[in-house]
Amino acid sequence: MNSIENILEPYAELEQSVGRLMKGLFSEMCGMCTACCCRVDICEEAVASPFLALLLRKQGLGESELDDRYGWLDLDGCSLQYGRPPICYAYFCDSLLGRLQDDEARFAARTLGKLMDHIGKEALGERHLVEIMNPDDLGKVSIEMLQHRIEEAHAAFEVIESYLQTGSLSAPDQAILRMIQGVEH
């Protein structure tokens, strides 16, 4: 049977890869920052969203582990391995973006931040996968579409990884990243 359970593992694997790459890029700066971008209300989305709650359960986590004051935040940053709301990856403060050497690097970082959002966009009508609040509605989502988007996001991730090693984006690589960003040219 083709169900939402079939995409949990590939989604979690990609999210962990995105998280590792972002941590490598930004943890030093974020670790020294006194502003806290992480908010409990955003952390609560991981429990409220039936899809993200499935990912939490895979880690043995649930609402009882969510701290009322700090959410999923601990001394090392977010304690979730996966199952974070996509905004956790998509938000970049000006200091983080300013740390990157040029517009191409900022474009690559912003695209990295959009990968998890890309997978779930318009999963059911105009609703994002994490915004589907009725667990029964998850059964109405096209698993094939989600699998395809995971493949697209994975291809973009590989482009970004290569860019970080080489400092170069070919025209086909740029097209892959623009597709994730929803930019035509």
C-alpha positions in Angstrom: 0.0 0.0 0.0 1.2 3.4 -0.9 0.8 5.6 2.2 2.4 8.6 3.8 4.5 6.1 5.9 6.4 5.3 2.6 8.0 8.8 2.5 8.9 9.2 6.2 12.4 7.6 5.8 13.5 9.4 2.7 12.1 12.7 4.0 13.9 12.2 7.3 17.2 11.3 5.6 17.1 14.4 3.4 16.1 16.6 6.4 19.1 15.3 8.4 21.4 16.0 5.5 20.0 19.5 5.1 20.4 20.0 8.9 24.0 18.8 8.9 25.0 21.1 6.0 23.3 24.1 7.6 24.9 23.4 10.9 28.3 23.3 9.2 27.6 26.6 7.5 26.1 28.5 10.3 26.4 26.9 13.7 29.5 29.0 14.7 27.6 32.2 14.1 24.3 31.0 15.5 26.1 29.6 18.6 27.5 33.0 19.5 24.4 35.0 18.7 22.3 36.4 21.6 19.1 36.7 19.6 17.0 33.5 19.6 15.3 32.8 16.3 13.8 29.6 17.7 10.4 30.2 19.3 8.2 27.8 21.2 5.2 28.5 19.0 7.2 27.3 16.0 8.3 24.3 17.9 4.7 23.5 18.8 4.0 23.2 15.0 6.0 19.9 15.1 3.5 18.5 17.5 0.4 20.0 16.0 1.1 18.9 12.4 0.1 15.2 11.9 2.8 14.8 9.3 5.6 16.2 11.6 4.1 14.3 14.5 4.7 11.1 12.6 8.3 12.0 12.2 8.6 12.8 15.9 7.1 9.4 16.8 9.8 7.8 14.7 12.3 9.4 17.2 10.3 8.4 20.2 9.2 12.0 20.8 5.9 13.6 21.4 4.2 16.6 23.1 5.4 15.5 26.6 9.0 16.1 25.5 8.4 19.6 24.3 9.7 22.1 26.9 7.1 24.9 27.7 9.8 27.6 27.7 12.5 26.4 25.2 10.5 24.1 22.8 13.0 21.7 21.2 16.0 24.0 21.9 18.9 22.8 24.0 22.4 23.9 24.5 23.5 22.5 21.1 20.6 24.1 19.2 17.5 22.2 18.0 17.3 18.7 19.6 15.2 17.3 16.8 17.0 15.1 14.3 14.2 15.6 11.9 10.5 16.7 11.9 11.2 20.4 12.2 8.7 22.9 10.6 10.2 24.0 7.2 10.5 27.6 8.4 13.3 26.4 10.7 15.4 25.9 7.6 14.0 28.7 5.5 14.7 31.6 7.9 18.0 33.4 7.6 18.8 36.6 9.5 20.7 39.4 7.9 23.9 38.4 9.8 23.9 34.9 8.4 23.3 36.1 4.8 25.9 38.8 5.2 28.5 36.1 6.2 28.2 34.5 2.8 30.7 35.8 0.2 28.4 36.7 -2.7 24.9 36.6 -4.2 25.5 33.1 -5.7 26.4 31.8 -2.2 23.3 33.5 -0.7 21.2 32.0 -3.5 22.5 28.5 -2.8 21.9 28.9 1.0 18.4 30.2 0.5 17.7 27.3 -1.8 19.1 24.9 0.8 16.7 26.4 3.2 13.7 25.9 0.9 14.3 22.2 0.2 12.0 20.8 3.0 9.4 23.4 2.1 9.5 22.4 -1.5 8.6 18.8 -0.7 5.4 19.7 1.0 4.1 22.7 -1.0 0.6 22.4 -2.2 0.4 18.8 -1.0 -3.4 19.0 -0.7 -4.9 21.8 -2.7 -3.1 24.9 -1.5 -2.2 23.4 1.8 1.4 22.6 2.6 2.0 19.0 3.9 2.7 20.4 7.4 -0.5 22.5 7.4 -2.8 19.5 6.9 -4.3 19.2 10.4 -6.7 16.3 9.9 -4.6 13.1 10.0 -7.1 11.4 7.7 -6.4 14.0 5.1 -2.8 12.7 4.9 -4.2 9.7 3.0 -5.5 12.0 0.3 -2.0 13.4 -0.5 -0.3 12.0 -3.7 2.6 10.0 -2.4 4.0 9.9 -6.0 4.1 13.7 -6.0 5.9 13.8 -2.6 8.4 11.1 -3.8 9.0 13.2 -6.9 9.6 16.3 -4.9 11.9 14.5 -2.5 13.9 13.5 -5.6 14.0 17.1 -6.9 15.1 18.3 -3.5 17.8 15.6 -3.3 19.1 16.7 -6.7 19.3 20.3 -5.5 21.0 19.2 -2.3 23.7 17.5 -4.3 24.1 20.6 -6.4 24.5 22.7 -3.3 27.0 20.3 -1.8 29.0 20.4 -4.9 28.9 24.2 -5.0 30.2 24.4 -1.5 33.2 22.3 -2.5 33.9 23.9 -5.8 32.5 27.4 -5.6 31.0 27.0 -9.0 27.4 26.6 -10.3 27.0 25.5 -13.9 23.9 26.7 -15.9 22.2 23.3 -15.4 22.9 23.4 -11.7 21.5 27.0 -11.5 18.3 25.7 -13.3 17.8 23.0 -10.7 18.1 25.5 -7.9 15.8 28.0 -9.6 13.2 25.2 -9.9 13.3 24.7 -6.1 13.0 28.5 -5.6 10.1 28.7 -8.1 12.1 31.1 -10.3 11.7 30.7 -14.1 14.9 32.2 -15.4 
